[in-house]
Amino acid sequence: MKLPTTSTAKTLGDWAYLGIEKHLKKILKHEADVLEDRDPEALHQIRVGMRRLRSAVTGFAPALDLPESAPEKQIGKIARTLGKLRDLDVLKEALEKRYKPNLPREEQKVLEKALAYLEKRREKVLEQVRETLHHKSYKQFKQSLKAWLESPKYQAMAQMPIQEVLPDLLLPSVSDLLLHQAWLVGTQAEETEIKPMKNLSHEAVEEQIAIHGEVLHDLRKETKRVRYQMELFTDFYSPNYTDFIEDIKSIQEILGQIQDSFVLAEFLADALDSETTKNLPTLAKQLAETRYEMWQEWQLLQMRYLNSHIRHSFRSELLLPSKDPINEQVAESPEYFNGVVNSPN
C-alpha cells in the first residue's frame, strides 16, 4: 500500500493518516524529556499532542479502523494524567511571575508556603506521569499506532474525497457548540432578541460566575474540541474560516482564565488551610478583578455569537470547502498542515 504524503493526500482516509502520523511523532519526540522532567515546555507539547491526537481520532472516526489498544478513551486517559502535571506547572508560573511580584511582602511570605506545598504535590503527580508512560498499556498504545501507520486499515468512508465530507464532519460539532447553554448565561430576553446584561457590578459578575461556573467551564471544553477539529482543515477554507477559529480560541482562553482563577483559589485554600481572602487579601482582590475583566471580554464574544447573522455565516462557511486547497509549493512548505504540525496549543 502506498502511504499518503502531504502532496498526494486526496481522501478522508489520507488526511486521517496524516493527522495521526504527525501527532504521534510529536508525542514520541517529547516523551524522554517529560520522563526526565527536563523542560516544562516538553510536557506542554506532549499534552497538546495527545489532545490533538484524540481530536483526530474522534474527528476522523468514520474513516478509521484503529486497533483496540488505541481507543479514544485510552488517549483521553493519558492526556488527563499529563494534564494534572501541566496544570501544576501553569499554576506555579502564574503564582511566581504574575501574582507574587505585585503582593505586599507579608503576602509574598504566605505565598512561598503555598509554593512549597505545590512543589511537594508536583513530585507526586510527576511519579504518576512516569508510571503512566512506563505502563504496559501505554507501550501497547504506542506500538499499535506505529503498526497501524505502517499498514493502515480503514472503513469504507475513507475513500471519499475530503472536500465532499468536510461539512458533514464539522457541522455536528459546530452545532453542538452553538447550542450550548452557556451562551445564555447572564442574558435577558428583549422581545424576540436575547441580549447579555450590561454594566453589571463586580458583585453581580461574581454571582453570575458562581452560579454558572460549571456550564461556562463546559463551554470552554467544547470550544477546545471544536477548535482542534477545525484546525485540521484550515487549508480547505477561506480566511473567514480562520477568523472563526480565532474567535473560538479567544473564548477558550477567556473562559480558561476565569476557571483558572477559581482553581488557583481552591489550591491556595488547600495549601494554607484557609480562605484566600483571609491570608492573601491582595491576591484575592486581584483574582476577582481578573474575573471581572474576563467577563467583559466574554460578553463581547457572547454578543457576537448570539447574533443570527454571525451564526448563519459560520454554518455557511463550513459548507464551502475549496476544491483546490493548496498548491504544490505550499504543500512542501514547513507551514503546511497548519494546526496539525505548528499550532502551539
Protein Blocks (a to p, Z undefined) as FASTA:
>chain_A
ZZddfklgmbfklmmmmmmmmmmmmmmmmmmmmmnomafklmmmmmmmmmmmmmmmmmmm
mmpccdfklcfklmmmmmmmmmmmmmmmmmmmmmmmmmmmmpcfklmmmmmmmmmmmmmm
mmmmmmmmmmmmmpmklmmmmmmmmmmmmmccddfklmpcfklmmmmmmmmmmmmmmmpf
klmgoiacehjaccddehiafklmmmmmmmmmmmmmmmmmmmmmmmmmmmmmmmmpcfkl
mmmmmmmmmmmmmmmmmmmmmmmmmmmmmmnopafklmmmmlmmmmmmmmmmmmmmmmmm
mmmmmpmklmmmmmmmmmmccfblbafklmmpmkgoihjlmpmZZ
